[in-house]
Amino acid sequence: MTSSLIAGAVAGLGLFLLGFALIPQRVGLARRLAAFDEARSAAARPAHRPLTAGESEFSRRLGSALVKFCAEQGWEFRSLRSNLSLIDKSFENYLATKVLLAVFGLLIAPILFVLASVAGFTMPIVLPVWAGLILAGVFFLLPDLEVRQKVARRRSDFRHAIGAFLDLVAMNLSGGRGVPEALMSASDIGTGWAMWRIRDALINARITGQTPWQALGALGDEVKVDELRDLAAALSLVSEDGAKVRESLATRAASLRRRELSDLQGEAGERSQSMLVAQMLLCAGFLVFLMYPAVHALLGVAK
């Protein structure tokens, strides 16, 4: 019965795919425009981009095909692209990793089923099918968890860098520099990827004719850091008065440090609670280990 159902499902899927391939489809205007934009952006990108860590030529081609398919469907994934840009990972590599992990999870259960059958173990065929589907879904979601963790860590590092950046800007303003010069000088002094992003944004603003606070606001929207957007709004309001800017920046830097300190204290408290639970479980196991011989002896005497 099970074999007949599986054979019928496979035959039905094959007929559906055959009909889907033979029947011509009308491509909508949105898909045509999305495909045109993707082709134009692909032409603007370098033809021979170096392979990144964990990327192969096959995964790059697969990722490019998946990106083209998403563009044809009109799927933009703006928030996801912003997060991937924050952790320096390409959208092509992300999509290829998800698909390859899903295929691996889908195949690992049938392979184990075949090995178990060769070894002499018997089990129903439905079990590896469902196990493969579940593992495929789990493995498909693993890159999302990784991206979420890395993005949270990067944004935390960015907030820490903003606190140091505000202090540097305040010191430059105290030395008599103007606001644009103080911002650029502070970004030149600082090191790290966050300072490099701020420096690139300020340099691009100078080239394109934007104000530095407009560039900082756009960078805050890109990396989803509210503190940077608030800084840009504050600078746009008091950019002409150096004393007010210096006081505002010093206050914001102190506020960021207090917030970061409170977050660190909260994380330390959570870890202390976790350690306390682990110690209690360890003590309970040790007590069971000590009491087992006495309980066993009592039960033997009772028998």
C-alpha positions as CSV (number, residue, x, y, z in Angstrom):
1,M,0.0,0.0,0.0
2,T,2.8,2.4,0.9
3,S,4.8,1.6,-2.2
4,S,1.7,2.2,-4.4
5,L,1.1,5.6,-2.7
6,I,4.7,6.7,-3.2
7,A,4.7,5.5,-6.8
8,G,1.5,7.4,-7.5
9,A,2.8,10.5,-5.9
10,V,6.0,10.4,-7.9
11,A,4.1,9.8,-11.2
12,G,1.7,12.7,-10.4
13,L,4.6,15.0,-9.7
14,G,6.2,14.0,-12.9
15,L,3.1,14.7,-14.9
16,F,2.6,18.0,-13.2
17,L,6.2,19.1,-14.0
18,L,5.8,17.9,-17.6
19,G,2.6,19.9,-18.0
20,F,4.2,22.9,-16.3
21,A,7.2,22.7,-18.7
22,L,5.1,22.3,-21.9
23,I,2.4,25.0,-21.3
24,P,3.8,28.4,-22.2
25,Q,3.6,31.0,-19.5
26,R,2.9,34.7,-19.9
27,V,5.6,36.8,-18.2
28,G,4.3,39.8,-16.3
29,L,5.6,43.3,-16.5
30,A,6.9,43.2,-13.0
31,R,9.0,40.1,-13.7
32,R,10.3,41.6,-16.9
33,L,11.4,44.8,-15.1
34,A,13.0,42.8,-12.3
35,A,14.9,40.6,-14.7
36,F,16.0,43.7,-16.6
37,D,17.3,45.3,-13.3
38,E,19.1,42.2,-12.3
39,A,20.8,41.9,-15.7
40,R,21.9,45.5,-15.5
41,S,23.3,45.1,-12.0
42,A,25.0,41.8,-13.0
43,A,26.6,43.7,-16.0
44,A,27.8,46.4,-13.6
45,R,29.4,43.8,-11.3
46,P,33.0,42.6,-12.0
47,A,33.0,39.5,-14.2
48,H,35.6,37.7,-12.2
49,R,34.9,38.3,-8.6
50,P,37.2,36.4,-6.3
51,L,35.8,33.5,-4.4
52,T,35.0,34.3,-0.7
53,A,35.5,32.0,2.2
54,G,33.4,28.8,2.0
55,E,32.4,29.5,-1.6
56,S,33.1,27.4,-4.7
57,E,32.5,27.9,-8.4
58,F,29.5,25.6,-8.3
59,S,27.9,27.4,-5.4
60,R,28.5,30.7,-7.1
61,R,26.8,29.5,-10.3
62,L,23.9,28.1,-8.2
63,G,23.6,31.3,-6.2
64,S,23.6,33.4,-9.4
65,A,20.8,31.3,-10.8
66,L,18.8,31.5,-7.6
67,V,19.3,35.3,-7.5
68,K,18.1,35.6,-11.1
69,F,15.0,33.5,-10.3
70,C,14.2,35.7,-7.3
71,A,14.6,38.8,-9.4
72,E,12.3,37.4,-12.1
73,Q,9.6,36.7,-9.4
74,G,10.0,40.3,-8.1
75,W,11.3,39.2,-4.6
76,E,13.6,41.9,-3.3
77,F,14.5,40.8,0.2
78,R,15.7,44.3,1.2
79,S,16.0,43.6,4.9
80,L,17.9,40.3,4.3
81,R,20.2,42.0,1.8
82,S,20.9,44.7,4.4
83,N,21.8,42.1,7.0
84,L,24.0,40.2,4.6
85,S,25.8,43.4,3.7
86,L,26.4,44.0,7.4
87,I,28.2,40.7,7.8
88,D,30.0,40.9,4.4
89,K,28.2,37.9,2.9
90,S,26.9,37.8,-0.6
91,F,23.3,37.1,-1.4
92,E,24.3,34.5,-3.9
93,N,26.4,32.6,-1.4
94,Y,23.5,32.7,1.2
95,L,20.9,31.3,-1.2
96,A,23.3,28.6,-2.5
97,T,24.1,27.6,1.1
98,K,20.5,27.2,2.0
99,V,19.7,25.1,-1.0
100,L,22.7,22.8,-0.7
101,L,22.1,22.3,3.1
102,A,18.5,21.4,2.3
103,V,19.5,18.9,-0.3
104,F,22.0,17.4,2.1
105,G,19.4,17.1,4.8
106,L,17.0,15.5,2.3
107,L,19.5,12.9,1.2
108,I,21.2,12.0,4.5
109,A,18.2,10.1,5.9
110,P,17.7,7.8,2.8
111,I,21.5,7.1,2.7
112,L,21.4,6.1,6.3
113,F,18.3,3.9,5.6
114,V,20.2,2.1,2.8
115,L,23.2,1.6,5.0
116,A,21.0,0.2,7.8
117,S,19.3,-2.1,5.3
118,V,22.7,-3.4,4.1
119,A,23.7,-4.0,7.8
120,G,20.5,-6.1,8.3
121,F,18.3,-3.6,10.1
122,T,14.7,-3.3,8.9
123,M,12.5,-0.2,9.2
124,P,9.5,1.2,7.3
125,I,10.2,3.2,4.2
126,V,8.0,6.1,5.5
127,L,10.5,6.8,8.3
128,P,13.5,7.9,6.2
129,V,11.1,9.9,3.9
130,W,9.7,11.9,6.8
131,A,13.1,12.2,8.4
132,G,14.6,13.5,5.2
133,L,11.9,16.1,4.9
134,I,12.3,17.3,8.5
135,L,16.1,17.4,8.2
136,A,15.8,19.3,4.9
137,G,13.6,21.9,6.6
138,V,15.9,22.2,9.6
139,F,19.1,22.5,7.5
140,F,17.3,25.1,5.3
141,L,16.8,27.3,8.3
142,L,20.3,27.0,9.7
143,P,21.8,29.8,7.6
144,D,19.0,32.2,8.9
145,L,20.0,31.4,12.5
146,E,23.7,32.0,11.7
147,V,22.9,35.3,9.9
148,R,20.7,36.5,12.8
149,Q,23.4,35.8,15.4
150,K,26.2,37.4,13.4
151,V,24.0,40.5,12.6
152,A,23.2,40.9,16.3
153,R,26.8,40.7,17.2
154,R,27.8,43.2,14.5
155,R,25.2,45.7,15.5
156,S,26.3,45.4,19.1
157,D,29.9,46.1,18.0
158,F,28.7,49.0,15.9
159,R,27.0,50.6,18.9
160,H,30.1,50.3,20.9
161,A,32.1,51.9,18.1
162,I,29.6,54.8,17.9
163,G,30.2,55.6,21.6
164,A,34.0,55.9,20.9
165,F,33.3,57.8,17.7
166,L,31.2,60.4,19.6
167,D,33.9,60.9,22.2
168,L,36.5,61.5,19.4
169,V,34.2,63.9,17.6
170,A,33.6,65.9,20.9
171,M,37.4,66.1,21.5
172,N,37.9,67.4,17.9
173,L,35.2,70.0,18.4
174,S,36.9,71.1,21.6
175,G,40.1,71.6,19.6
176,G,38.3,74.2,17.4
177,R,37.4,72.1,14.4
178,G,34.1,72.4,12.5
179,V,31.5,69.6,12.6
180,P,32.4,68.1,9.1
181,E,36.1,68.2,9.9
182,A,35.6,66.8,13.3
183,L,33.6,63.9,12.0
184,M,36.1,63.0,9.3
185,S,39.1,63.4,11.7
186,A,37.4,61.1,14.2
187,S,36.7,58.4,11.6
188,D,40.3,58.6,10.5
189,I,41.6,58.1,14.1
190,G,39.4,55.1,14.8
191,T,40.1,51.5,13.6
192,G,37.9,48.6,13.0
193,W,35.2,47.7,10.4
194,A,32.6,50.0,12.0
195,M,34.9,53.0,11.7
196,W,35.7,52.0,8.2
197,R,32.0,52.0,7.3
198,I,31.6,55.5,8.8
199,R,34.7,56.8,7.0
200,D,33.5,55.4,3.7
201,A,30.1,57.0,4.2
202,L,31.6,60.4,5.0
203,I,34.0,60.2,2.0
204,N,31.1,59.3,-0.4
205,A,29.1,62.2,1.0
206,R,31.9,64.6,0.3
207,I,32.2,63.2,-3.3
208,T,28.4,63.3,-4.0
209,G,27.8,66.7,-2.3
210,Q,25.8,65.4,0.6
211,T,26.1,66.6,4.2
212,P,27.9,64.3,6.6
213,W,24.8,63.9,8.8
214,Q,22.8,62.8,5.8
215,A,25.4,60.2,5.0
216,L,25.4,59.0,8.7
217,G,21.6,58.8,8.6
218,A,21.7,56.7,5.4
219,L,24.3,54.4,7.0
220,G,22.1,54.1,10.0
221,D,19.2,53.1,7.8
222,E,21.4,50.5,6.0
223,V,22.8,48.8,9.1
224,K,19.6,49.3,11.1
225,V,21.3,51.1,14.1
226,D,19.0,53.6,15.7
227,E,21.8,55.4,17.6
228,L,23.4,56.4,14.3
229,R,20.1,57.7,12.9
230,D,19.5,59.7,16.1
231,L,23.0,61.1,15.8
232,A,22.4,62.2,12.2
233,A,19.1,63.9,13.2
234,A,20.8,65.7,16.1
235,L,23.6,66.9,14.0
236,S,21.2,68.2,11.3
237,L,19.5,70.4,14.0
238,V,22.5,71.8,15.8
239,S,25.2,71.7,13.2
240,E,25.9,75.5,13.3
241,D,26.6,75.7,17.1
242,G,29.8,73.9,18.0
243,A,29.2,74.2,21.8
244,K,25.8,72.6,21.6
245,V,27.0,69.8,19.3
246,R,29.9,69.1,21.7
247,E,27.6,68.9,24.7
248,S,25.1,66.8,22.9
249,L,27.7,64.3,21.7
250,A,29.2,64.0,25.1
251,T,25.8,63.3,26.6
252,R,25.0,60.7,23.9
253,A,28.3,59.0,24.4
254,A,27.7,58.7,28.2
255,S,24.2,57.4,27.5
256,L,25.5,54.8,25.1
257,R,28.1,53.6,27.7
258,R,25.5,53.3,30.4
259,R,23.2,51.3,28.1
260,E,26.0,49.1,27.1
261,L,27.0,48.6,30.7
262,S,23.5,47.7,31.7
263,D,23.3,45.2,28.8
264,L,26.5,43.6,29.9
265,Q,25.3,43.3,33.5
266,G,22.1,41.7,32.2
267,E,24.1,39.2,30.2
268,A,26.3,38.5,33.2
269,G,23.2,37.9,35.4
270,E,21.8,35.4,32.8
271,R,25.0,33.5,32.6
272,S,25.2,33.4,36.4
273,Q,21.7,31.9,36.6
274,S,22.7,29.4,34.0
275,M,25.8,28.4,36.0
276,L,23.7,28.1,39.1
277,V,21.3,25.7,37.4
278,A,24.2,23.7,36.1
279,Q,25.8,23.5,39.6
280,M,22.5,22.4,41.1
281,L,22.1,19.6,38.5
282,L,25.7,18.6,39.1
283,C,25.0,18.4,42.9
284,A,21.8,16.4,42.3
285,G,23.7,13.9,40.2
286,F,26.5,13.6,42.8
287,L,23.9,13.0,45.5
288,V,22.2,10.3,43.4
289,F,25.7,8.7,42.9
290,L,26.3,8.7,46.7
291,M,22.8,7.4,47.6
292,Y,22.6,4.7,45.0
293,P,24.7,2.0,46.9
294,A,22.8,2.5,50.1
295,V,19.4,2.4,48.4
296,H,20.5,-0.7,46.4
297,A,21.6,-2.4,49.6
298,L,18.3,-1.6,51.4
299,L,16.3,-2.9,48.5
300,G,18.4,-6.1,48.6
301,V,17.8,-6.6,52.3
302,A,14.1,-6.0,51.9
303,K,13.9,-8.7,49.3
